[in-house]
Every structure is written in C-alpha cells, then in structure tokens.
C-alpha cells in the first residue's frame, strides 16, 4: 500500500463477565467513536445468559463469542484469534472508549509509517498507549522497580516500556508470535507480553497523552496474594534472564525477590508467613517449569473449559 494512503484498521475486543449493563455502556461509547472501528468483538465469560440475551436482542450485528471462562488473559486470547484488523485494542465492560481515541491512534500510526517510508527506514512495529481516567485522575503507564513492583512514572522524555492495557493499541501481528500468558495474574500477563514485544520482537512504545479512555472501575480486582507474587516474580525474572539477556541481574533478582517475599509474609503473618512464602516459591517453580522451550513463556494457554 502506498505510504500516503496507509491507514490502520482497529479490532476493538471487549471482554465481559456478568455485567450486561456495563457492556451496553461500553458498546455505546465504541459506536460513538469519531473513527468507526473496523471490527467490534465481544467475548463473554458470564456465569448466566443475561449478556447473551442482551447481545442478541440489541446488538445482533456485533459478533458475540462464548468466552473460555478461565481468566481475563484467556478471554483476550479468544478474542485476538477472531480479530482481523491491522491493530487490536482490548477493553472490558467497565471501560468507556474516548470519542476521538481511535482517530488519534490512527493518525499517529499513519504519521509514523509515512515518515519512515519517506526517509527509507525499516519500520519497527509501534505499540501506542493512551491514558486512563479513573476516579478523577489520569493514569499513565508505570515503570517497574528492580523487584517488579509498580514505581513512579517515567521521567520527561523517557521512552516507556509499559502500557495501560485498556488504552493500548497493539499490532495484530504481535500475536502471531505469542499470546497473553494465562497462568499469570491480571496485569503481569500484560507485563510479560510487552516485555517480549519490546526486547525480543523489536517493538517501540509511544505514549499519546491526549488519547484517553475512561474506567468506571473504582478499585482493581483482588488477586490471590500467592498468585500475584508468583506472577510478578515470573514476569520480572523472565525479562531479566531471557528477554534482556542479563544473567547476573537475573541471579541478583532471584536472591533479593525471594528474600522480599519471605520477609514481607513473615512481617504480616508471623511464622505462618513462612508457609505462604514457601507455597509462593513452589508456584514460581511450577510457572518456570511450564514455560515454552523457546524461553519466552508466551502463548501458554490453559485447556479448554
């Protein structure tokens, strides 16, 4: 396609679970976008048929998929297999799409493509992330500390290596090389995918601060402490050891992170915390054993429900 006519197409992939009213508001926001999406997909993890009935009665033209009913990561993997756009946006039934969000993302992707075509550079794949309005404040992508915890925002001019998931636009081709890891807790599956995209697949990440989606969620969903700790450890360790090829850094991380898990649980639970820490470390060992032979850990999908 000639550079001057290049324009990305978006598959808006919506995950939903037991929230037909929220899904209705999400769909309304997508349909009000100044740039109509190429495709809207809904994957439903609900425990009843209310959402299915609502979709059939009110949005029959929008493809409705039965979700795998395992994890949010599994639901996103279900959606991306059905996506046909050049780029993919994942949102849920608690997210309202900004009216000009897709238009701003399309313009930035097209501008970047045209510029690189004109100067004769090889186009490195571009992941764009916007910002999320939640509880009256705008949330930017967070850096990760050495131990993998979210830390303060990036400095001015610093290129981000993370995204806000429900405000991020991914090239669909990325998912030909990996998927969201369904064994990790929500959030760290995205960390691992983005780490792989940047450090192994050569993608760039740019922040478009004026592209804002709104989250209606007041608090993040609670995660089991052991799973959350194990997921953080796994995603961070894999980044150091395999994606960034830092063996010494990975070893230092293992020693410090293991001590951090033990000390934190003993401090909050007393001697019982040692048992929690031991179970967490066993969970980590299991995650590492289940990794793919190539070492990316990506594409790990659970068995069909």
Secondary structure, DSSP 8 states (H G I E B T S, - for coil): --GGG----EEEEEEESS-HHHHHHHHHHHHT-SS--SEEEEEE--SSSHHHHHHHHH-TTSEEEE--SS-HHHHHHHHHHH--SSEEEEEETTEE--TTHHHHHHHHHHHHHHHHHHHT-----EEEEEEEEETTEEE--EEE-TTS-EEEE--TT---S---GGGEEEEGGGGGS----TTS-TTHHHHHHHHHHHHTS--EEEEEEEEEEEE--SS-----HHHHHHHHHHHHHHIIIIIS--HHHHHHHHHHHHHHHHHHHHHHHTTHHHHHHHHHHHHHHHHHHTS-TTS--TT------
